[in-house]
Amino acid sequence: MRYSTKLRHELAWLEDHPEFDEKLSDNRYEYPTVSIWLADDDTSEFSRLCKAMGSFEKSGHYGTLTAMVRPEADGEIIFAVRVSIDGQCEKRPKVDENGFPVTRKTTKTVTVTEPVTEVQEVEEPEYEWKCPDSFLSL
């Protein structure tokens, strides 16, 4: 999708959602942006903006929750609201239905003696995020 087309989609969406236009107008940058980044402790604002968006896609990667608007099913994202969950969610070891830790095998290159390295297979715990219910009910 061309950048100009993406901007047209964004403009049409913003005209239908004036409070986002107002929020972006307060942005310190003077160019069109497709993201609003919120502070770690701004979860109530994140929830409010997500509800105001209406329909959106949810994503959670690398310690960030993202609500995204995509005007066409296979199109590009034109708008996103993001909040860091590092201070809001707890990262904890994943457990199976019996309460046992879930692990995965990975390979790592370790130095045996300088300059000799060796590839070893190690088992590492898997982790999951436990977030407040307000995130899960969006």
C-alpha positions as CSV (number, residue, x, y, z in Angstrom):
1,M,0.0,0.0,0.0
2,R,1.4,3.4,-0.9
3,Y,2.0,5.8,1.9
4,S,-0.4,8.4,0.5
5,T,-3.2,5.7,0.4
6,K,-2.4,4.7,4.0
7,L,-2.7,8.4,5.1
8,R,-6.1,8.7,3.3
9,H,-7.3,5.6,5.3
10,E,-5.9,7.2,8.5
11,L,-7.6,10.5,7.8
12,A,-11.0,8.9,7.1
13,W,-10.7,6.9,10.3
14,L,-9.6,9.9,12.4
15,E,-12.6,11.9,11.1
16,D,-14.9,9.2,12.4
17,H,-13.0,9.2,15.8
18,P,-12.4,12.9,16.7
19,E,-11.0,12.2,20.1
20,F,-8.0,10.5,18.5
21,D,-7.5,13.4,16.2
22,E,-7.4,15.6,19.3
23,K,-4.9,13.3,21.0
24,L,-2.7,13.3,18.0
25,S,-2.9,17.1,17.7
26,D,-1.2,17.3,21.1
27,N,1.6,15.1,19.8
28,R,4.9,17.0,20.0
29,Y,5.9,15.9,16.5
30,E,4.5,17.9,13.6
31,Y,4.0,15.1,11.1
32,P,1.3,12.4,10.7
33,T,1.8,9.5,13.0
34,V,0.1,6.2,13.2
35,S,0.9,5.4,16.8
36,I,0.1,6.7,20.2
37,W,2.6,5.4,22.8
38,L,1.4,5.6,26.4
39,A,3.4,5.6,29.6
40,D,3.7,2.4,31.6
41,D,1.2,3.6,34.2
42,D,-1.3,4.8,31.6
43,T,-3.4,1.6,31.5
44,S,-6.7,3.4,32.2
45,E,-6.0,5.7,29.2
46,F,-5.1,2.6,27.1
47,S,-8.3,0.9,28.0
48,R,-10.4,4.1,27.3
49,L,-8.8,4.6,23.9
50,C,-9.3,0.9,23.0
51,K,-13.0,1.2,23.9
52,A,-13.3,4.4,21.9
53,M,-11.7,2.7,18.8
54,G,-14.5,0.2,18.5
55,S,-13.2,-2.7,16.6
56,F,-9.4,-3.4,16.6
57,E,-6.9,-6.2,16.5
58,K,-5.0,-7.0,19.7
59,S,-1.3,-7.9,19.9
60,G,1.2,-8.5,22.7
61,H,4.9,-8.7,21.9
62,Y,8.1,-7.7,23.6
63,G,6.5,-6.3,26.7
64,T,4.0,-4.1,24.8
65,L,0.2,-4.4,24.3
66,T,-1.0,-3.0,21.0
67,A,-4.5,-2.2,19.7
68,M,-4.4,-1.8,15.9
69,V,-6.8,-0.6,13.2
70,R,-6.6,-2.1,9.8
71,P,-9.1,-0.7,7.2
72,E,-9.1,-3.8,5.0
73,A,-8.8,-7.4,6.1
74,D,-5.5,-8.0,4.3
75,G,-4.4,-4.3,4.4
76,E,-1.8,-2.6,6.5
77,I,-2.3,-1.2,10.0
78,I,-3.1,2.5,9.8
79,F,-3.4,3.3,13.5
80,A,-2.1,1.8,16.8
81,V,-2.2,2.5,20.5
82,R,0.5,1.0,22.5
83,V,1.3,0.7,26.2
84,S,4.2,-1.0,28.0
85,I,3.1,-3.9,30.2
86,D,6.5,-4.3,31.9
87,G,5.2,-2.4,35.0
88,Q,1.6,-3.7,34.8
89,C,1.9,-7.4,34.1
90,E,3.9,-10.1,35.8
91,K,6.2,-12.3,33.8
92,R,6.2,-15.8,35.4
93,P,7.2,-19.3,34.5
94,K,4.6,-21.2,32.4
95,V,3.2,-24.4,34.0
96,D,1.2,-27.2,32.4
97,E,-2.2,-28.5,33.6
98,N,-0.5,-30.5,36.4
99,G,1.4,-27.6,37.7
100,F,4.8,-28.7,36.3
101,P,7.1,-26.1,34.7
102,V,6.9,-25.9,30.8
103,T,10.4,-25.9,29.2
104,R,11.8,-25.9,25.7
105,K,15.1,-27.0,24.3
106,T,17.3,-24.5,22.6
107,T,20.8,-24.5,21.3
108,K,23.5,-22.1,22.5
109,T,27.0,-21.5,21.5
110,V,29.3,-21.4,24.6
111,T,33.0,-20.8,24.9
112,V,34.7,-24.0,26.2
113,T,38.3,-22.5,26.2
114,E,39.3,-19.4,24.3
115,P,38.9,-19.5,21.2
116,V,37.1,-22.9,21.2
117,T,33.3,-22.8,21.2
118,E,30.8,-25.5,21.4
119,V,27.1,-25.8,20.5
120,Q,25.1,-27.2,23.4
121,E,21.5,-28.1,23.8
122,V,19.9,-26.6,26.9
123,E,16.5,-26.7,28.4
124,E,15.0,-23.3,29.4
125,P,11.8,-22.4,31.1
126,E,9.0,-20.8,29.1
127,Y,7.3,-17.7,30.4
128,E,3.9,-16.1,30.2
129,W,2.4,-12.8,31.1
130,K,-0.2,-12.5,33.8
131,C,-2.0,-9.2,33.2
132,P,-4.8,-7.5,35.1
133,D,-8.3,-8.5,34.0
134,S,-8.8,-5.1,32.4
135,F,-6.4,-6.0,29.6
136,L,-8.1,-9.4,29.0
137,S,-11.6,-7.9,28.8
138,L,-10.8,-5.4,26.0
